[in-house]
Amino acid sequence: MIRVTPSLYLDEAELEEVFVRSPGPGGQNVNKVSTAVQLRFPLERTTSLPDDVRRRLRVFAGRRVTADGWLVIEANRFRSQARNRADARARLMELVRKAAQPPKLRKPTHPTAGSRERRLRDKRTRARTKLGRSKGALDLG
């Protein structure tokens, strides 16, 4: 089990890692060693996450979620397989942590009387300016 938050854990058995050739730096090993990591997490079938967290994670992940419901994170920033693997897992944990925080509820507010008055005054001023540019200028009191 991987601890994401004090109350949220991911089952390590659900993670799939595929190692592929990296398009990034690699020196002499660039065409010989598979250092890039594709970390796959079954977002739609996981039992580790509550439904609300899973829904928010789907939104945060965006294009990284496949049509069949897998969250795929690719890591190829480093030259070593171990560092790319750690990077992919850290990025997954960060996404899950972000999704675990419930969104703040919007508290409805109303404009103040002074702000309404200023807005209407500015609208009248702007209307007078525009009307003064036309051929038949009328007087707006």
N, CA, C and O of each residue as an XYZ file, in Angstrom:
564
protein
N       0.838     -1.191      0.000
C       0.000      0.000      0.000
C       0.876      1.245      0.000
O       1.861      1.336      0.733
N       0.496      2.195     -0.834
C       1.210      3.462     -0.930
C       0.342      4.523     -0.264
O      -0.813      4.720     -0.640
N       0.908      5.198      0.722
C       0.171      6.228      1.443
C       0.200      7.529      0.651
O       1.267      8.058      0.340
N      -0.989      8.036      0.330
C      -1.098      9.289     -0.420
C      -1.389     10.441      0.540
O      -0.703     11.463      0.532
N      -2.402     10.258      1.355
C      -2.743     11.216      2.413
C      -2.894     10.398      3.695
O      -2.852      9.169      3.633
N      -3.068     11.035      4.848
C      -3.219     10.252      6.073
C      -4.363      9.235      6.025
O      -4.312      8.216      6.713
N      -5.390      9.502      5.220
C      -6.531      8.587      5.181
C      -6.701      7.884      3.838
O      -7.660      7.133      3.662
N      -5.798      8.108      2.889
C      -5.969      7.568      1.537
C      -4.740      6.774      1.116
O      -3.612      7.260      1.193
N      -4.977      5.556      0.673
C      -3.902      4.666      0.244
C      -4.205      4.124     -1.143
O      -5.369      3.936     -1.498
N      -3.158      3.870     -1.936
C      -3.289      3.202     -3.233
C      -2.688      1.809     -3.107
O      -1.651      1.617     -2.471
N      -3.352      0.850     -3.719
C      -2.847     -0.518     -3.717
C      -1.745     -0.621     -4.767
O      -1.981     -0.373     -5.949
N      -0.558     -0.983     -4.335
C       0.589     -1.054     -5.243
C       0.394     -2.117     -6.317
O       0.983     -2.025     -7.394
N      -0.423     -3.120     -6.035
C      -0.679     -4.183     -7.016
C      -1.474     -3.674     -8.211
O      -1.458     -4.296     -9.273
N      -2.173     -2.546     -8.053
C      -2.958     -1.987     -9.157
C      -2.086     -1.246    -10.169
O      -2.510     -1.039    -11.306
N      -0.883     -0.845     -9.782
C      -0.004     -0.096    -10.674
C       0.692     -1.043    -11.653
O       1.177     -2.108    -11.273
N       0.728     -0.632    -12.909
C       1.474     -1.374    -13.926
C       2.560     -0.459    -14.465
O       2.303      0.703    -14.781
N       3.769     -0.984    -14.569
C       4.877     -0.196    -15.109
C       5.427     -0.895    -16.349
O       5.720     -2.091    -16.332
N       5.561     -0.118    -17.423
C       6.132     -0.626    -18.664
C       7.351      0.242    -18.954
O       7.267      1.470    -18.934
N       8.477     -0.398    -19.221
C       9.704      0.340    -19.502
C       9.934      0.344    -21.014
O       9.928     -0.703    -21.662
N      10.136      1.545    -21.559
C      10.312      1.719    -23.005
C      11.549      2.563    -23.266
O      12.129      3.145    -22.349
N      11.938      2.618    -24.522
C      13.092      3.452    -24.884
C      12.721      4.916    -24.728
O      11.624      5.335    -25.097
N      13.624      5.668    -24.190
C      13.380      7.066    -23.891
C      13.818      7.959    -25.048
O      14.887      7.745    -25.619
N      13.007      8.960    -25.402
C      13.425      9.902    -26.432
C      14.386     10.960    -25.888
O      14.968     11.720    -26.661
N      14.554     11.015    -24.578
C      15.359     12.054    -23.945
C      16.827     11.690    -23.860
O      17.314     10.879    -24.647
N      17.538     12.285    -22.906
C      18.970     12.068    -22.773
C      19.280     10.641    -22.346
O      18.479     10.000    -21.666
N      20.448     10.149    -22.749
C      20.827      8.800    -22.361
C      22.275      8.486    -22.665
O      22.786      7.444    -22.255
N      22.940      9.374    -23.380
C      24.353      9.148    -23.685
C      24.538      7.903    -24.531
O      23.805      7.696    -25.498
N      25.499      7.079    -24.181
C      25.802      5.879    -24.950
C      24.688      4.845    -24.854
O      24.575      3.976    -25.718
N      23.869      4.928    -23.817
C      22.823      3.930    -23.625
C      21.497      4.298    -24.286
O      20.528      3.547    -24.172
N      21.435      5.433    -24.972
C      20.153      5.942    -25.446
C      19.429      4.952    -26.352
O      18.200      4.891    -26.304
N      20.123      4.183    -27.166
C      19.472      3.243    -28.070
C      19.549      1.800    -27.578
O      19.181      0.880    -28.309
N      20.021      1.590    -26.352
C      20.200      0.222    -25.857
C      19.330     -0.095    -24.650
O      18.899     -1.236    -24.488
N      19.067      0.884    -23.807
C      18.428      0.628    -22.531
C      17.058      1.297    -22.479
O      16.907      2.451    -22.879
N      16.073      0.571    -21.988
C      14.715      1.118    -21.843
C      14.617      1.828    -20.500
O      14.361      1.199    -19.473
N      14.822      3.145    -20.516
C      14.829      3.892    -19.256
C      13.533      4.648    -19.000
O      13.241      4.983    -17.852
N      12.754      4.924    -20.030
C      11.497      5.645    -19.832
C      10.472      4.712    -19.196
O      10.491      3.501    -19.418
N       9.580      5.298    -18.404
C       8.575      4.518    -17.691
C       7.186      4.983    -18.089
O       6.917      6.183    -18.145
N       6.304      4.028    -18.366
C       4.877      4.311    -18.526
C       4.185      3.688    -17.322
O       4.107      2.465    -17.206
N       3.688      4.528    -16.435
C       2.987      4.064    -15.244
C       1.497      4.069    -15.566
O       0.944      5.101    -15.944
N       0.849      2.914    -15.417
C      -0.566      2.783    -15.739
C      -1.339      2.466    -14.460
O      -0.957      1.590    -13.684
N      -2.438      3.202    -14.260
C      -3.279      3.038    -13.079
C      -4.727      2.876    -13.543
O      -5.229      3.725    -14.280
N      -5.415      1.796    -13.122
C      -6.796      1.553    -13.586
C      -7.797      2.470    -12.879
O      -8.406      2.083    -11.882
N      -7.955      3.663    -13.394
C      -8.768      4.684    -12.748
C     -10.230      4.264    -12.592
O     -10.840      4.523    -11.555
N     -10.793      3.620    -13.609
C     -12.209      3.259    -13.559
C     -12.468      2.015    -12.709
O     -13.579      1.846    -12.208
N     -11.478      1.144    -12.532
C     -11.701     -0.116    -11.826
C     -11.052     -0.167    -10.452
O     -11.126     -1.197     -9.781
N     -10.435      0.888    -10.026
C      -9.737      0.851     -8.737
C     -10.725      0.823     -7.572
O     -11.796      1.428     -7.618
N     -10.331      0.109     -6.542
C     -11.140      0.085     -5.323
C     -10.475      0.915     -4.229
O     -11.004      1.042     -3.124
N      -9.322      1.474     -4.543
C      -8.557      2.242     -3.552
C      -9.105      3.643     -3.329
O      -8.914      4.224     -2.260
N      -9.787      4.190     -4.335
C     -10.216      5.585     -4.257
C     -11.734      5.707     -4.123
O     -12.464      4.956     -4.769
N     -12.221      6.628     -3.306
C     -13.658      6.910     -3.249
C     -14.138      7.496     -4.589
O     -13.341      8.023     -5.366
N     -15.430      7.397     -4.842
C     -15.979      7.840     -6.123
C     -15.732      9.320     -6.411
O     -15.405      9.681     -7.542
N     -15.887     10.186     -5.395
C     -15.699     11.616     -5.636
C     -14.250     11.939     -5.993
O     -13.993     12.776     -6.858
N     -13.301     11.273     -5.324
C     -11.882     11.489     -5.626
C     -11.578     10.980     -7.030
O     -10.834     11.616     -7.778
N     -12.148      9.846     -7.383
C     -11.931      9.274     -8.712
C     -12.458     10.216     -9.811
O     -11.811     10.394    -10.843
N     -13.633     10.813     -9.581
C     -14.193     11.748    -10.572
C     -13.300     12.976    -10.745
O     -13.032     13.404    -11.868
N     -12.838     13.543     -9.616
C     -11.975     14.725     -9.707
C     -10.637     14.368    -10.346
O     -10.086     15.166    -11.104
N     -10.105     13.177    -10.051
C      -8.841     12.745    -10.638
C      -8.971     12.615    -12.147
O      -8.039     12.953    -12.877
N     -10.106     12.133    -12.623
C     -10.339     12.012    -14.075
C     -10.276     13.389    -14.732
O      -9.730     13.537    -15.825
N     -10.832     14.382    -14.069
C     -10.808     15.750    -14.607
C      -9.380     16.301    -14.603
O      -8.930     16.863    -15.601
N      -8.671     16.141    -13.489
C      -7.299     16.663    -13.384
C      -6.355     15.976    -14.359
O      -5.451     16.614    -14.898
N      -6.554     14.681    -14.593
C      -5.658     13.924    -15.470
C      -5.852     14.310    -16.934
O      -4.897     14.273    -17.710
N      -7.053     14.672    -17.317
C      -7.309     15.139    -18.689
C      -6.984     14.101    -19.740
O      -7.531     12.998    -19.721
N      -6.083     14.452    -20.669
C      -5.741     13.583    -21.805
C      -4.971     12.345    -21.389
O      -4.817     11.420    -22.186
N      -4.490     12.309    -20.174
C      -3.712     11.151    -19.728
C      -4.582      9.933    -19.421
O      -4.058      8.849    -19.168
N      -5.910     10.103    -19.441
C      -6.808      8.979    -19.222
C      -7.211      8.425    -20.584
O      -7.675      9.163    -21.453
N      -7.026      7.097    -20.763
C      -7.358      6.459    -22.040
C      -8.853      6.199    -22.119
O      -9.578      6.361    -21.137
N      -9.305      5.794    -23.300
C     -10.725      5.524    -23.512
C     -11.216      4.365    -22.649
O     -12.384      4.337    -22.262
N     -10.343      3.413    -22.344
C     -10.763      2.283    -21.520
C     -10.525      2.516    -20.027
O     -10.577      1.568    -19.244
N     -10.265      3.758    -19.623
C     -10.234      4.115    -18.211
C      -8.917      3.953    -17.484
O      -8.914      3.875    -16.255
N      -7.797      3.899    -18.185
C      -6.481      3.798    -17.548
C      -5.841      5.176    -17.515
O      -5.865      5.903    -18.508
N      -5.271      5.533    -16.377
C      -4.486      6.763    -16.251
C      -3.038      6.393    -16.563
O      -2.447      5.546    -15.893
N      -2.470      7.038    -17.591
C      -1.113      6.718    -18.040
C      -0.214      7.928    -17.801
O      -0.486      9.023    -18.291
N       0.855      7.718    -17.045
C       1.838      8.771    -16.795
C       3.166      8.307    -17.379
O       3.664      7.232    -17.045
N       3.731      9.132    -18.255
C       5.012      8.804    -18.873
C       6.102      9.654    -18.247
O       5.949     10.866    -18.089
N       7.208      9.003    -17.892
C       8.333      9.712    -17.285
C       9.607      9.345    -18.030
O       9.984      8.176    -18.099
N      10.268     10.358    -18.587
C      11.531     10.118    -19.299
C      12.503     11.272    -19.086
O      13.385     11.521    -19.908
N      12.328     11.965    -17.975
C      13.137     13.140    -17.698
C      14.580     12.794    -17.339
O      15.494     13.571    -17.614
N      14.784     11.631    -16.726
C      16.110     11.263    -16.236
C      16.729     10.152    -17.077
O      16.049      9.516    -17.882
N      18.010      9.929    -16.881
C      18.726      8.904    -17.642
C      18.596      7.520    -17.029
O      18.861      6.524    -17.701
N      18.195      7.438    -15.770
C      18.127      6.120    -15.137
C      16.668      5.683    -14.982
O      15.769      6.498    -14.777
N      16.473      4.391    -15.084
C      15.152      3.799    -14.963
C      14.574      4.038    -13.566
O      13.387      4.328    -13.421
N      15.402      3.918    -12.561
C      14.932      4.069    -11.181
C      14.419      5.485    -10.916
O      13.383      5.668    -10.277
N      15.146      6.474    -11.407
C      14.721      7.869    -11.179
C      13.452      8.188    -11.957
O      12.590      8.912    -11.458
N      13.322      7.654    -13.184
C      12.101      7.866    -13.959
C      10.916      7.178    -13.292
O       9.802      7.703    -13.298
N      11.157      6.009    -12.720
C      10.103      5.275    -12.029
C       9.629      6.070    -10.806
O       8.427      6.195    -10.572
N      10.560      6.595    -10.045
C      10.218      7.400     -8.866
C       9.493      8.680     -9.273
O       8.572      9.120     -8.585
N       9.909      9.275    -10.390
C       9.285     10.490    -10.891
C       7.835     10.219    -11.289
O       6.949     11.008    -10.962
N       7.585      9.115    -11.990
C       6.228      8.771    -12.412
C       5.323      8.548    -11.211
O       4.185      9.016    -11.189
N       5.834      7.827    -10.204
C       5.034      7.579     -9.006
C       4.756      8.868     -8.244
O       3.654      9.063     -7.731
N       5.745      9.743     -8.169
C       5.551     11.024     -7.474
C       4.495     11.870     -8.173
O       3.684     12.524     -7.518
N       4.504     11.857     -9.499
C       3.512     12.624    -10.258
C       2.102     12.053    -10.075
O       1.129     12.803     -9.994
N       1.999     10.721    -10.010
C       0.697     10.104     -9.744
C       0.211     10.491     -8.351
O      -0.953     10.854     -8.181
N       1.084     10.420     -7.360
C       0.697     10.768     -5.989
C       0.244     12.224     -5.899
O      -0.716     12.542     -5.197
N       0.942     13.100     -6.612
C       0.572     14.520     -6.595
C      -0.815     14.727     -7.204
O      -1.609     15.508     -6.679
N      -1.112     14.039     -8.302
C      -2.443     14.133     -8.915
C      -3.520     13.631     -7.954
O      -4.569     14.259     -7.811
N      -3.262     12.508     -7.301
C      -4.250     11.941     -6.381
C      -4.436     12.854     -5.176
O      -5.562     13.039     -4.716
N      -3.346     13.433     -4.652
C      -3.450     14.382     -3.528
C      -4.301     15.592     -3.915
O      -5.137     16.056     -3.140
N      -4.071     16.084     -5.118
C      -4.830     17.239     -5.596
C      -6.315     16.893     -5.721
O      -7.178     17.699     -5.377
N      -6.604     15.684     -6.218
C      -7.993     15.253     -6.384
C      -8.649     14.943     -5.043
O      -9.874     15.008     -4.935
N      -7.868     14.608     -4.021
C      -8.417     14.259     -2.718
C      -8.936     15.476     -1.954
O      -9.744     15.339     -1.036
N      -8.472     16.661     -2.333
C      -8.937     17.870     -1.667
C     -10.279     18.282     -2.262
O     -10.357     18.553     -3.460
N     -11.334     18.337     -1.456
C     -12.635     18.736     -1.991
C     -12.604     20.196     -2.429
O     -11.945     21.022     -1.797
N     -13.315     20.515     -3.508
C     -13.299     21.905     -3.989
C     -13.979     22.838     -2.991
O     -14.917     22.447     -2.296
N     -13.497     24.061     -2.934
C     -14.106     25.052     -2.046
C     -15.467     25.435     -2.611
O     -15.617     25.646     -3.814
N     -16.450     25.521     -1.730
C     -17.780     25.913     -2.167
C     -17.833     27.423     -2.335
O     -17.318     28.171     -1.504
N     -18.457     27.859     -3.412
C     -18.573     29.289     -3.673
C     -19.652     29.872     -2.758
O     -20.765     29.355     -2.660
N     -19.284     30.948     -2.105
C     -20.231     31.635     -1.237
C     -20.845     32.775     -2.057
O     -20.140     33.720     -2.411
N     -22.139     32.704     -2.363
C     -22.744     33.739     -3.211
C     -22.661     35.120     -2.549
O     -22.892     35.257     -1.348
N     -22.333     36.125     -3.338
C     -22.239     37.502     -2.842
C     -23.044     38.416     -3.751
O     -23.424     38.036     -4.859
N     -23.295     39.615     -3.273
C     -24.030     40.614     -4.048
C     -23.187     41.878     -4.145
O     -22.443     42.201     -3.219
N     -23.299     42.599     -5.270
C     -22.545     43.854     -5.366
C     -23.079     44.884     -4.365
O     -24.271     44.908     -4.057
N     -22.189     45.722     -3.871
C     -22.598     46.735     -2.902
C     -23.350     47.847     -3.631
O     -23.283     47.968     -4.854
N     -24.063     48.650     -2.854
C     -24.820     49.760     -3.431
C     -23.867     50.736     -4.116
O     -24.165     51.247     -5.196
N     -22.718     50.993     -3.482
C     -21.751     51.926     -4.067
C     -21.194     51.424     -5.386
O     -21.010     52.211     -6.314
N     -20.922     50.132     -5.489
C     -20.374     49.603     -6.741
C     -21.418     49.648     -7.850
O     -21.077     49.892     -9.007
N     -22.693     49.414     -7.512
C     -23.759     49.523     -8.531
C     -23.871     50.962     -9.020
O     -24.014     51.223    -10.215
N     -23.802     51.887     -8.069
C     -23.911     53.315     -8.420
C     -22.754     53.740     -9.329
O     -22.975     54.429    -10.325
N     -21.513     53.332     -8.992
C     -20.346     53.672     -9.824
C     -20.460     53.076    -11.221
O     -20.117     53.723    -12.211
N     -20.950     51.826    -11.294
C     -21.079     51.169    -12.596
C     -22.071     51.933    -13.478
O     -21.800     52.169    -14.655
N     -23.210     52.317    -12.917
C     -24.216     53.044    -13.700
C     -23.714     54.434    -14.080
O     -23.989     54.910    -15.182
N     -22.974     55.094    -13.174
C     -22.421     56.410    -13.491
C     -21.417     56.307    -14.635
O     -21.424     57.131    -15.549
N     -20.559     55.301    -14.582
C     -19.573     55.106    -15.645
C     -20.244     54.778    -16.978
O     -19.773     55.199    -18.035
N     -21.345     54.025    -16.924
C     -22.074     53.708    -18.159
C     -22.659     54.979    -18.783
O     -22.616     55.155    -20.001
N     -23.209     55.869    -17.934
C     -23.769     57.131    -18.448
C     -22.673     57.995    -19.070
O     -22.868     58.589    -20.130
N     -21.518     58.062    -18.400
C     -20.395     58.854    -18.917
C     -19.948     58.323    -20.264
O     -19.715     59.098    -21.192
N     -19.826     57.019    -20.381
C     -19.389     56.396    -21.634
C     -20.429     56.632    -22.732
O     -20.066     56.882    -23.882
N     -21.710     56.555    -22.390
C     -22.783     56.783    -23.373
C     -22.739     58.214    -23.896
O     -22.900     58.446    -25.094
N     -22.523     59.170    -23.000
C     -22.425     60.574    -23.429
C     -21.251     60.775    -24.388
O     -21.378     61.472    -25.395
N     -20.098     60.156    -24.067
C     -18.914     60.264    -24.917
C     -19.206     59.719    -26.302
O     -18.848     60.349    -27.297
N     -19.837     58.581    -26.387
C     -20.121     57.968    -27.686
C     -21.167     58.758    -28.450
O     -21.080     58.905    -29.670
N     -22.170     59.271    -27.716
C     -23.220     60.036    -28.372
C     -22.655     61.337    -28.930
O     -23.097     61.805    -29.979
N     -21.684     61.922    -28.240
C     -21.059     63.158    -28.715
C     -20.296     62.964    -30.027
O     -20.041     63.938    -30.736
N     -19.938     61.758    -30.351
C     -19.220     61.464    -31.593
C     -20.145     61.318    -32.791
O     -19.699     61.395    -33.935
N     -21.444     61.106    -32.531
C     -22.382     60.889    -33.643
C     -22.798     62.204    -34.257
O     -22.536     63.269    -33.698
N     -23.463     62.132    -35.435
C     -23.887     63.352    -36.149
C     -24.935     64.136    -35.382
O     -24.765     65.324    -35.111
N     -26.027     63.455    -35.034
C     -27.107     64.160    -34.328
C     -26.961     63.991    -32.838
O     -27.627     63.144    -32.244
N     -26.099     64.781    -32.218
C     -25.845     64.645    -30.785
C     -27.034     65.148    -30.004
O     -27.432     66.305    -30.140
N     -27.609     64.273    -29.179
C     -28.704     64.654    -28.285
C     -28.134     64.877    -26.900
O     -27.041     64.413    -26.573
N     -28.893     65.591    -26.098
C     -28.426     65.835    -24.738
C     -29.017     64.786    -23.819
O     -30.237     64.668    -23.701
N     -28.146     64.020    -23.163
C     -28.590     63.058    -22.157
C     -28.392     63.705    -20.801
O     -27.257     63.908    -20.370
N     -29.465     64.024    -20.132
C     -29.389     64.702    -18.850
C     -28.915     63.825    -17.805
O     -28.793     64.244    -16.655
